[in-house]
Amino acid sequence: MQQTKFRYYDAVAFKRANGPKPAIHTEFLRTGRIDRNLSWSPSEKRYLTPEEVAEATGRKLENAGTVTHERINGFHRSIRFPKLIFHRTLDRAPHLGYCHITVANSRFAEFESVQWAFYMANFFAEIGDEQQFFADISHRPGRMYFAVAIAPTEEEGRLQIDRKVRGNGVLFRTGDPKLAMKSVLMLGARDEALRKIISAI
């Protein structure tokens, strides 16, 4: 990702402070007098620290992750995914981040059991390598939903993408929330009858 130095400000507070000014003629018609104490100087922008931006980004991501988890678990009583919500923001761009939603195991033709994790991000990008997890991050606003096969590392408590699965470990990646939900449900479906129902939606 190109290293750009961003400056963030509290746009909501700035908009409120600089909202529509009362019309003088309307005020005169209502009260019969002109208020000469109106201040016309614009309020200064309050710039946010990267930590404040990262905190706000994290709240939004986790709220969206919770809603997404509720939707996939609400589809059918036989499909239940654990709720494992946590987020990360990008170091040099704290307005960008991703949220881990759930983890599960699925069976693939060539693998008896594949552990995978499902994420959503508030940007679109390619899934990169171990050194740079996200590559070619798009500057256009949008969301990305993706699932990757995971495997434990030698370092206890850490996971890595299992690139033996499908060559790069990516099970799916999309900007379409409906397609993402369908893909997660297909990974979680335990029988062919349920897969047919899911594929029809």
C-alpha positions in Angstrom: 0.0 0.0 0.0 1.3 3.5 -0.8 2.5 5.2 2.3 0.2 8.3 2.6 0.0 10.5 5.6 -3.6 11.1 6.4 -5.1 13.8 8.6 -8.5 13.0 10.1 -11.0 15.4 11.6 -14.3 15.0 13.3 -16.6 15.6 10.3 -19.8 15.1 12.2 -18.9 17.7 14.8 -17.6 20.1 12.1 -20.9 19.7 10.1 -23.0 20.4 13.2 -20.9 23.5 14.1 -21.2 24.8 10.5 -24.8 23.8 9.9 -27.4 26.0 8.3 -27.4 29.5 9.7 -30.7 31.0 10.8 -32.0 33.3 8.1 -32.1 36.9 9.3 -35.3 37.9 7.6 -37.1 34.8 9.0 -35.9 35.6 12.5 -37.1 39.3 12.1 -40.6 38.2 10.9 -40.8 35.8 13.9 -39.6 38.2 16.7 -39.8 41.6 15.1 -36.1 42.2 15.8 -32.7 41.4 14.2 -30.3 39.4 16.3 -26.9 41.2 15.8 -25.0 38.7 17.9 -24.7 36.1 15.2 -21.2 34.8 14.8 -20.2 34.2 11.2 -16.7 32.8 11.8 -16.5 29.1 11.0 -15.6 26.7 13.7 -12.2 25.1 13.6 -11.9 21.5 12.6 -11.0 19.2 15.5 -8.3 16.8 14.1 -8.4 13.3 15.5 -5.4 11.2 16.5 -4.7 8.0 14.7 -5.7 6.2 17.9 -9.1 7.9 18.0 -9.6 7.0 14.3 -8.6 3.3 14.9 -11.0 3.1 17.9 -13.9 4.5 15.9 -13.1 2.2 13.0 -12.9 -0.8 15.3 -16.3 -0.1 16.8 -17.9 0.1 13.4 -16.2 -3.0 12.2 -17.2 -5.1 15.3 -20.8 -3.8 15.0 -21.0 -4.8 11.4 -19.3 -8.2 12.2 -22.0 -8.9 14.9 -24.8 -8.1 12.4 -23.2 -10.4 9.8 -22.8 -13.2 12.3 -26.4 -12.9 13.4 -27.5 -13.1 9.8 -25.6 -16.3 8.9 -26.7 -18.0 12.1 -30.3 -17.0 11.5 -30.5 -18.9 8.2 -31.1 -22.4 9.4 -31.1 -24.1 12.8 -28.7 -26.8 11.7 -26.0 -24.3 10.7 -24.4 -22.6 13.7 -21.1 -20.8 13.7 -19.3 -19.6 16.9 -19.1 -15.9 17.4 -15.4 -14.8 17.5 -15.5 -11.1 16.8 -12.3 -9.1 16.9 -10.8 -6.5 14.6 -7.5 -5.1 13.4 -6.9 -1.7 11.7 -4.1 -1.0 9.3 -1.1 0.7 10.9 -0.6 3.6 8.4 -4.3 4.0 7.6 -6.4 3.5 10.8 -9.6 4.3 8.9 -9.2 0.9 7.2 -9.5 -2.4 9.0 -10.9 -5.9 9.0 -13.0 -7.9 11.4 -12.8 -11.6 12.2 -16.3 -13.0 12.5 -16.1 -16.8 12.9 -14.1 -19.9 12.5 -15.2 -23.4 11.5 -14.1 -26.7 9.9 -15.2 -28.1 6.5 -14.6 -31.1 4.4 -13.1 -30.7 0.9 -12.7 -33.3 -1.8 -8.9 -33.6 -1.2 -8.9 -32.7 2.5 -10.7 -34.5 5.3 -10.9 -31.4 7.5 -10.0 -27.8 6.7 -10.2 -25.1 9.4 -11.1 -21.7 8.0 -11.9 -18.2 9.2 -14.4 -15.7 7.9 -13.6 -12.0 7.8 -15.0 -8.7 6.5 -13.0 -5.6 5.7 -14.1 -2.0 5.0 -11.9 -1.9 1.9 -11.3 -4.1 -1.2 -7.9 -5.7 -1.8 -6.1 -8.8 -3.0 -5.1 -11.4 -0.4 -1.3 -11.2 -0.4 1.4 -13.2 1.2 2.7 -13.6 4.8 4.8 -10.4 4.6 1.9 -8.3 3.2 -1.5 -9.8 4.0 -3.4 -7.3 1.9 -2.1 -6.2 -1.5 -3.4 -3.7 -4.0 -5.8 -2.0 -1.6 -8.4 -0.1 -3.5 -9.0 3.6 -2.7 -12.6 3.3 -3.6 -15.0 2.9 -0.7 -16.5 -0.6 -0.3 -16.5 -3.8 1.7 -14.8 -7.1 1.2 -15.9 -10.5 2.6 -13.4 -13.3 2.5 -12.7 -16.7 4.0 -9.2 -18.3 4.3 -8.0 -21.7 5.3 -5.9 -21.5 8.4 -3.3 -23.6 10.2 -1.4 -23.3 13.4 2.1 -22.0 13.4 5.1 -23.0 15.4 4.5 -20.0 17.6 1.8 -21.0 20.1 -1.5 -19.2 19.7 -0.8 -17.8 16.2 -2.4 -18.9 13.0 -1.4 -18.6 9.3 -3.1 -19.0 6.0 -2.9 -22.7 4.9 -1.8 -22.2 1.4 -2.0 -25.9 0.6 -5.7 -25.4 0.2 -6.5 -24.0 -3.3 -3.0 -22.9 -3.9 -3.3 -19.6 -1.9 -5.6 -20.5 1.0 -8.4 -18.2 -0.1 -11.8 -20.0 -0.1 -13.7 -17.0 -1.4 -13.4 -13.2 -1.7 -16.2 -10.9 -2.7 -17.7 -7.5 -2.3 -21.2 -8.9 -2.5 -22.7 -9.5 1.0 -25.3 -11.9 -0.4 -22.7 -14.0 -2.2 -20.5 -14.0 1.0 -23.4 -15.2 3.1 -24.2 -17.9 0.6 -20.5 -19.0 0.5 -20.2 -19.2 4.3 -23.5 -21.2 4.5 -22.2 -23.6 1.9 -19.0 -24.1 3.9 -21.1 -24.8 7.0 -23.7 -27.1 5.4 -23.4 -30.7 6.6 -25.6 -32.4 4.0 -26.4 -32.2 0.3 -30.1 -31.4 0.8 -29.1 -28.2 2.7 -26.6 -27.3 0.1 -29.3 -27.5 -2.6 -31.5 -25.1 -0.5 -28.5 -22.7 -0.1 -27.5 -22.8 -3.7 -31.1 -21.8 -4.7 -31.1 -18.6 -2.8 
